[in-house]
Amino acid sequence: MHLSRYPRLHFAHLPTPLEPMKNLSKILGGPNLWIKRDDCTGLAGGGNKTRKLEFLMGDAVEQGADTIITQGATQSNHARQTAAIAAKLGKECHILLEDRTGSTEVDYNYNGNVLLDQLYNASLSKFPANTDMNQAMEELAAQLRTDGKKPYIVPGGGSNPVGALGYVNAAIELLYQANSIGLKIDHLVHATGSAGTQAGLVTGLVASNSQIPVLGVGVRAAKEAQEANVFRLAEHTAEYMGISGVVKPEHVVANTDYVGEGYGIPTESGIEAIKLFAQHESILLDPVYSAKGAAGFIDLIRKGHFNKDDNIVFLHTGGSQALFGYRSAFDFPAYD
Ligand SMILES: *Cc1c(COP(=O)(O)O)cnc(C)c1O
């Protein structure tokens, strides 16, 4: 696969490390656990959206855009990474935040990712839950066009075929790393939301005949809807790359048992995962995505879902900046 055929800007810190998690492997009683550190992509503290934005911003620059519009939840990591790259590229950035949780906490509404969005000088606006955010972005784009601007809309999570190329690239990168150290990967597990990460990974891993199964652990939608979203985007990504039909429905698997009460609402198993990763591997997860992904990863290991001698890679998709918006999810004692 030759991704240089597509417009791309290079600003991510790549390749991200692929590291063993020896302490967690021991504590959880095997299999061999590894972590792919896409929390270290560099931009604005890192995260999976940076890989997608390399291709999306390549496209935006090619189209002559001077203004970037995107949307996400209040504590969106995607919004933070988009605001950051817009600042570096000297483009105006408008972020439409959907209030999916209804939280009135000051930390949730102003700290964490929101603080960084504002630091990067993005203009923020708030919309109630279940607003048609795509329509809201189109309306803003139309208004900006009448003001003489050239807006470029980045879909929520950067999840379209252009953005998903970032994860086709990640699949190639992971295979190269695994092959270089003689690591046979038996499973790849990660948190899945707007579908671009899993769609890109599956497309790249299937097209290169890696035989590595991918499991997306859902953070919002029900299993059937999530798998359908990922499959549809993988199909479109393959089509965009000229390899239509390579991805089959059976290549797309999601487990949505770890969502809890809903998107952006912390779960007990997610908080346990955050503490386990922090206290044994010094790795920071976030309560919205990576902790729910890790909760599924941990629970499936405990249930014996994987073989004891399997090599399992957890893709860390980032998000620890959101921790500061979720201080109240932790039960740490007062001190004096
Ligand atoms: C966006 C995000 C995800 C989900 O990735 P999608 O491509 O939207 O499915 C996972 N983890 C973190 C930290 C994210 O910000």
The ligand as an SDF file (V2000), in Angstrom:
LIG
                    3D

 15 15  0  0  0  0  0  0  0  0999 V2000
  -11.9050    9.3390   19.3940 C   0  0  0  0  0  0  0  0  0  0  0  0
  -11.2750    8.4280   20.3700 C   0  0  0  0  0  0  0  0  0  0  0  0
  -11.4440    7.0300   20.2710 C   0  0  0  0  0  0  0  0  0  0  0  0
  -12.3180    6.3860   19.2590 C   0  0  0  0  0  0  0  0  0  0  0  0
  -11.7810    6.4110   17.9710 O   0  0  0  0  0  0  0  0  0  0  0  0
  -12.7890    6.4540   16.7160 P   0  0  0  0  0  0  0  0  0  0  0  0
  -11.9120    6.5440   15.5520 O   0  0  0  0  0  0  0  0  0  0  0  0
  -13.6470    7.6760   16.9410 O   0  0  0  0  0  0  0  0  0  0  0  0
  -13.6030    5.2090   16.7660 O   0  0  0  0  0  0  0  0  0  0  0  0
  -10.7980    6.2360   21.1730 C   0  0  0  0  0  0  0  0  0  0  0  0
  -10.0340    6.7690   22.1520 N   0  0  0  0  0  0  0  0  0  0  0  0
   -9.8640    8.0900   22.2920 C   0  0  0  0  0  0  0  0  0  0  0  0
   -9.0340    8.5810   23.4110 C   0  0  0  0  0  0  0  0  0  0  0  0
  -10.4760    8.9700   21.4130 C   0  0  0  0  0  0  0  0  0  0  0  0
  -10.3070   10.2810   21.5570 O   0  0  0  0  0  0  0  0  0  0  0  0
  1  2  1  0
  2  3  1  0
  2 14  2  0
  3  4  1  0
  3 10  2  0
  4  5  1  0
  5  6  1  0
  6  7  2  0
  6  8  1  0
  6  9  1  0
 10 11  1  0
 11 12  2  0
 12 13  1  0
 12 14  1  0
 14 15  1  0
M  END
$$$$
